[in-house]
Amino acid sequence: MVSHMSILFTGATGFLGSRLLYALLVEEGREVTALGRGTPAALRARIVTSLAGLAGGPLPQAALDRLHCLVGDVSGRAWPCRPPTTAGSRGERPPSGTVPPISRSPRHLSR
């Protein structure tokens, strides 16, 4: 029996990320939740456009059905702590127990 784990994906429209996401959705048939900024519809549109460019046309509907979008931001701006100081820019980790806000509520999940 094959166990399928959930995949939370960032960087879906980047050079490497789009290629990896394409492989996961189309070649591997995996369910993927992509995390990104904007509205769920805008995020999905950016990702689908990027993937269609790689594929040379529209993706199979089955692959699109396995793509889920979650609105969130894990950039440095979203951390609930002070902006980096000189010490923070040397690679120190954020304070223990701080987690970036990746979603405000379940309504941000979309297909």
Secondary structure, 3 states (H helix, E strand, C coil): CCCCCCEEECCCCCHHHHHHHHHHHHHCCCCEEEEECCCHHHHHHHHHHHHHHHHCCCCCHHHHHCEEEEECCCCHHHCCCCCCCCCHHHCCCCCCCCCCCCCCCHHHEEC
